Amino acid sequence: MNTAFIIDGIRIVVNPQSTVLRVQRRVSMEGGPIKKAIGWSVVIALLVVSFSFVGWAMQEAKKPSSAPAPKKAAAPTAAGNKARSLFIIERSKNANVVHYDARLTSKGKLDAREPVSAYWIMRAEDGRREKLNWMENEKGYGFDIKPAPSVDGYIMILMAAPQLQITVKEAGNAIRAEVVINGRPAVLEKIYIDASDGLTGPKVHYIMLYGKDLKTGKKLSQKSVPK
């Protein structure tokens, strides 16, 4: 956009894009020397301001446009497209909790490649999520899981409680972990492990199972001592 000034009969046009000043029309100046001197002083001052404005505009035009920082992509899941909580393990050592989730395909079925995953929620610290380390997977809170056509699902055995057989299966729209608690078929909700650290991993003193009766929904619990 052009900027124009008229000073004492002189029309001055400033084009910020081309930095060209054009005097379009000039008429005679009337008045005494003092008035003419004042008029030309104003013209010179305006020219200086105009050039300053033009320089600023050109510098602004050269600046790259700011763009929002790209968002970080969400980390992909280990297997399948969805996860559904099965049960947790709480421990006597601290408030950190091991979560066991069913891994599902995009169709909502148990993913045969990795039907169950386990990970820490570090409640004793900042609540972050962490993977189990090698020792925890092999001696502590890892598990073996195999297809079991007889139960239309999978049989899961925890390293920390090898005497406990857990059935992971689909039941209608639900995915659940089933165990026997006090002689009753139950949905497993929580395992509490009283243990101490050993040279080869946690040493389990006793285990508490918590769940609900499959038929009545009644809360159930049972204490067991590893042999």
C-alpha positions in Angstrom: 0.0 0.0 0.0 1.4 3.4 -1.0 1.7 6.2 1.6 1.3 9.8 0.4 2.3 13.1 2.0 1.5 16.7 0.8 3.9 19.3 2.2 3.7 22.8 0.9 2.3 21.8 -2.5 4.6 18.8 -2.9 2.9 15.3 -3.1 5.3 12.6 -2.0 4.4 8.9 -2.6 6.1 6.1 -0.7 5.9 2.5 -2.0 7.0 0.1 0.8 7.3 -2.8 -1.6 9.7 -1.1 -4.0 11.2 1.5 -1.6 10.6 4.1 -4.3 9.8 7.7 -3.5 8.0 9.7 -6.2 7.3 13.4 -6.4 4.1 13.4 -8.4 3.3 17.1 -8.6 5.1 20.3 -7.6 3.7 23.7 -7.4 5.3 26.9 -6.4 5.9 27.6 -2.8 4.5 30.7 -1.5 5.6 32.6 1.6 8.8 33.9 3.0 12.2 32.1 3.5 11.3 31.1 7.0 8.1 29.4 6.0 9.9 27.6 3.1 12.7 26.4 5.3 10.2 25.0 7.8 8.3 23.3 5.0 11.4 21.6 3.6 12.6 20.6 7.1 9.2 18.8 7.6 9.6 17.1 4.2 13.1 15.8 5.1 11.9 14.6 8.5 9.0 12.7 6.9 11.4 11.2 4.3 13.6 9.8 7.1 10.6 8.4 8.9 9.3 6.9 5.6 12.6 5.2 4.9 12.7 3.8 8.4 9.2 2.4 7.9 10.2 0.9 4.6 13.2 -0.8 6.1 11.1 -2.3 9.0 8.5 -3.6 6.6 11.1 -5.3 4.4 12.7 -7.0 7.4 9.3 -8.2 8.6 8.5 -9.6 5.2 11.7 -11.6 5.2 10.9 -13.3 8.6 9.7 -16.9 8.2 6.1 -17.5 9.2 5.8 -19.2 12.6 4.2 -22.6 12.5 3.0 -24.7 15.5 5.4 -27.3 16.6 4.4 -30.8 15.3 2.7 -33.0 17.8 4.4 -36.1 18.9 2.9 -39.3 17.6 1.4 -41.6 20.1 3.6 -44.7 20.8 2.2 -47.8 19.1 0.9 -50.6 21.2 2.9 -53.7 21.5 0.3 -55.9 19.9 -3.2 -55.5 18.7 -5.2 -52.2 18.6 -6.8 -52.2 22.0 -6.2 -53.3 25.6 -8.6 -54.2 28.4 -7.7 -54.5 32.1 -7.8 -58.1 33.5 -6.3 -57.9 37.0 -3.5 -56.3 39.1 -0.9 -57.4 41.5 -0.2 -55.4 44.7 2.7 -56.1 46.9 3.9 -55.7 50.4 7.1 -53.9 49.3 5.6 -50.6 48.1 2.7 -49.0 46.3 3.9 -49.9 42.8 1.4 -52.1 41.0 1.7 -54.6 38.2 -1.1 -54.4 35.6 -2.2 -57.3 33.4 -4.1 -56.3 30.3 -5.8 -58.4 27.6 -4.5 -57.4 24.2 -7.2 -57.3 21.5 -7.4 -57.1 17.8 -9.2 -54.4 15.9 -12.3 -56.8 16.0 -12.2 -57.0 19.7 -10.8 -60.5 19.9 -7.9 -61.7 22.0 -4.7 -61.2 19.9 -3.1 -64.6 19.4 0.3 -63.0 19.0 0.2 -61.5 22.5 -3.0 -62.2 24.4 -1.8 -60.6 27.7 0.7 -57.9 28.5 2.2 -56.9 31.9 3.6 -53.5 33.0 4.3 -51.4 36.1 2.3 -48.4 37.3 4.8 -46.7 39.6 2.4 -45.4 42.2 5.2 -45.1 44.8 6.9 -42.5 42.5 5.2 -40.4 39.9 2.6 -42.8 38.5 4.5 -43.5 35.3 4.2 -46.7 33.3 7.2 -49.0 33.0 8.0 -52.3 31.4 9.0 -55.3 33.5 12.7 -55.9 33.5 14.3 -59.3 32.6 14.5 -60.5 36.2 10.9 -59.5 36.9 9.7 -61.3 33.7 11.7 -64.5 34.5 11.4 -64.8 38.2 8.8 -62.4 39.5 5.8 -61.1 37.7 6.2 -62.6 34.2 4.0 -65.4 33.0 3.5 -68.2 30.6 0.4 -68.3 28.5 -0.8 -71.0 26.0 -3.9 -71.5 23.9 -6.4 -73.9 25.6 -9.2 -75.1 23.3 -10.8 -77.0 26.2 -11.6 -73.7 27.9 -12.1 -71.7 24.7 -9.3 -69.3 25.7 -5.8 -69.4 27.2 -4.2 -70.8 30.3 -1.9 -68.4 32.1 0.6 -69.3 34.8 2.3 -66.5 36.9 6.0 -67.0 37.8 5.2 -65.7 41.3 2.4 -68.2 41.8 2.9 -71.3 39.6 0.3 -73.2 41.5 -2.4 -70.8 40.4 -4.1 -71.5 37.0 -5.7 -68.5 35.4 -8.0 -68.8 32.4 -8.2 -65.8 30.1 -11.2 -66.0 27.8 -13.9 -64.1 26.0 -17.3 -64.2 27.6 -19.9 -62.3 25.5 -18.6 -58.7 25.3 -16.3 -59.2 28.3 -12.7 -60.4 28.4 -11.9 -61.8 31.8 -9.4 -63.8 33.9 -11.0 -66.7 35.7 -9.7 -68.6 38.7 -11.1 -70.8 41.5 -11.4 -68.9 44.9 -12.5 -70.9 47.9 -13.8 -73.6 45.6 -15.9 -71.2 43.6 -15.4 -70.2 39.9 -14.5 -66.5 40.1 -13.4 -63.5 38.1 -9.9 -62.5 39.2 -9.6 -58.8 40.1 -6.5 -58.5 42.3 -3.6 -60.5 43.7 -1.8 -59.4 46.8 1.8 -60.8 47.2 3.6 -60.6 50.5 7.2 -61.1 49.5 10.8 -60.1 50.2 13.7 -59.6 47.8 16.1 -62.5 47.3 19.2 -63.1 45.3 17.3 -64.7 42.5 14.2 -62.6 42.7 11.3 -62.0 45.1 10.6 -64.7 47.7 6.9 -65.1 48.1 5.6 -65.7 51.7 1.9 -65.8 50.9 -0.6 -64.7 48.3 -4.1 -63.3 48.6 -6.6 -63.7 45.8 -9.5 -61.3 45.4 -12.4 -61.6 42.9 -16.1 -62.1 42.5 -18.3 -65.2 42.1 -19.1 -65.9 38.5 -22.7 -66.7 39.3 -23.6 -64.5 42.2 -21.2 -61.6 41.9 -20.3 -62.0 45.6 -16.9 -60.8 46.6 -14.5 -63.6 47.4 -11.0 -63.8 48.8 -8.5 -66.6 49.6 -5.1 -66.8 51.2 -2.6 -69.4 49.9 1.0 -70.2 50.8 3.4 -71.3 48.1 4.9 -74.8 48.7 
